């Protein structure tokens, strides 16, 4: 099972459209996970229309229209793993311990908010993944997204993809 992980698209405020390399990944993914801060419903409509399956949440910059269509926390069983998606997880310090306590029973937590790519594992085995942002690199050297494979009930081939500068 191929996954596409994205967050903090911030359209049309940070960019006019999603980058072409990211759009090209959508049909190759079995599931797209979006960790919030869409900003407009057009991006949600686009991903719903192009994705085989979309699991998404709203973020702190998402208004009433997006909050009416998306949960704050989403959960999905994918390829034998229990995934969670949330926008905010708080500060980096203590994140693994905090998220393991907040989300017991999950195998993988996809989150956003910081625009900083993140890939760590809590003592409990919970894998935490932040794909960064494909449109707003903030203080990072590149805009980014992630892909991953779920094979035999295990998360494999997690890859961070750097997008060319616009």
C-alpha positions in Angstrom: 0.0 0.0 0.0 1.5 3.3 -1.1 0.9 6.4 1.0 1.3 10.1 0.2 1.7 12.4 3.3 1.2 16.1 3.0 0.4 19.0 5.3 0.2 22.8 5.5 -0.7 23.4 1.8 -2.0 26.9 2.7 -3.5 27.6 -0.7 -3.9 30.1 -2.2 -2.1 32.2 0.5 1.4 30.6 0.3 1.2 29.4 -3.3 -1.3 29.6 -6.2 -1.4 25.8 -6.7 0.1 22.5 -5.5 3.5 21.7 -7.0 3.4 19.4 -10.1 5.6 16.7 -8.5 3.2 16.4 -5.6 0.2 16.3 -8.0 1.9 13.6 -9.9 2.2 11.4 -6.8 -1.6 11.5 -6.1 -2.6 8.8 -8.7 0.2 6.6 -7.5 -1.0 6.6 -3.9 -3.5 4.2 -2.5 -4.2 6.7 0.3 -3.4 10.4 0.7 -3.1 11.7 4.3 -3.3 15.5 4.8 -2.5 16.9 8.3 -4.4 20.2 8.0 -4.0 23.9 7.1 -5.6 23.5 3.7 -6.9 27.1 4.1 -9.3 26.7 1.1 -12.0 24.1 0.2 -10.7 24.1 -3.4 -7.6 22.1 -2.3 -9.8 19.6 -0.3 -12.1 19.2 -3.4 -9.1 18.7 -5.6 -7.6 16.0 -3.4 -10.9 14.3 -2.8 -11.4 14.2 -6.6 -8.0 12.8 -7.5 -7.3 10.5 -4.5 -8.4 6.9 -4.3 -8.8 7.5 -0.6 -8.2 10.7 1.4 -7.7 10.9 5.2 -7.5 14.5 6.3 -8.0 16.8 9.3 -8.4 20.5 9.8 -5.7 22.8 11.1 -5.5 26.0 13.0 -5.7 28.1 9.8 -8.8 26.3 8.5 -12.1 28.1 8.8 -15.7 27.0 9.3 -16.2 25.5 5.8 -13.2 23.1 6.2 -14.0 22.3 9.9 -17.6 21.3 8.8 -16.1 18.7 6.4 -13.0 17.5 8.3 -12.4 16.2 11.9 -9.7 17.5 14.2 -8.3 14.0 14.5 -8.7 11.2 12.0 -7.9 7.5 12.4 -7.6 4.8 9.8 -6.5 1.2 9.6 -4.2 0.9 6.6 -2.4 -2.3 5.6 -2.6 -3.7 9.1 -1.3 -0.5 10.8 -3.4 2.0 12.9 -2.8 5.5 11.6 -3.8 8.8 13.2 -3.7 12.2 11.6 -3.7 15.5 13.6 -2.5 19.0 12.8 -0.9 20.2 16.0 1.2 18.2 18.5 2.8 21.0 20.5 6.5 21.8 21.0 9.2 19.5 19.7 10.6 18.9 23.2 8.7 15.9 24.7 6.7 15.3 21.5 7.2 11.5 21.4 6.1 11.0 25.1 3.2 13.4 24.8 1.8 11.9 21.6 2.3 8.3 22.8 0.2 9.2 25.9 -2.5 11.1 23.8 -2.8 8.5 21.1 -2.4 5.1 22.7 -3.0 2.2 20.3 -1.7 4.0 17.2 1.2 2.7 15.2 1.8 5.9 13.2 0.8 9.5 13.8 1.0 12.0 10.9 1.0 15.6 11.9 1.8 19.1 10.6 1.7 22.7 11.8 5.5 23.4 12.1 6.3 23.0 8.4 9.4 21.1 9.7 9.8 17.5 8.5 9.9 15.0 11.3 10.5 11.3 11.6 11.0 9.8 15.0 9.7 6.9 17.1 8.4 7.0 20.7 9.5 4.5 23.3 6.1 2.9 22.8 6.8 2.2 19.1 4.6 5.1 17.9 6.1 6.5 14.7 5.7 10.2 14.3 5.8 11.7 10.8 5.5 15.3 9.7 5.8 15.8 5.9 6.6 19.5 6.2 4.9 21.8 3.7 4.9 21.6 -0.2 4.2 25.3 -0.5 5.8 27.2 2.5 9.2 26.1 3.6 9.4 28.8 6.3 12.9 28.4 7.8 13.6 25.0 6.0 15.8 24.7 3.0 13.1 23.1 0.9 9.3 22.6 0.6 8.6 18.9 1.2 6.2 16.0 1.3 6.5 12.3 2.2 5.7 9.0 0.7 5.7 5.6 2.5 4.9 2.0 1.8 2.9 -0.3 4.1 4.0 -3.9 3.5 3.1 -6.9 5.5 1.7 -4.8 8.4 4.9 -2.7 8.6 5.8 0.8 7.6 8.6 0.8 5.1 10.3 3.1 2.6 9.4 6.3 4.3 10.9 9.0 2.0 11.0 12.8 2.4 10.8 14.5 -1.0 12.3 17.9 -1.5 10.6 20.1 -4.1 12.5 22.5 -6.4 12.4 26.1 -5.4 9.8 28.2 -7.3 
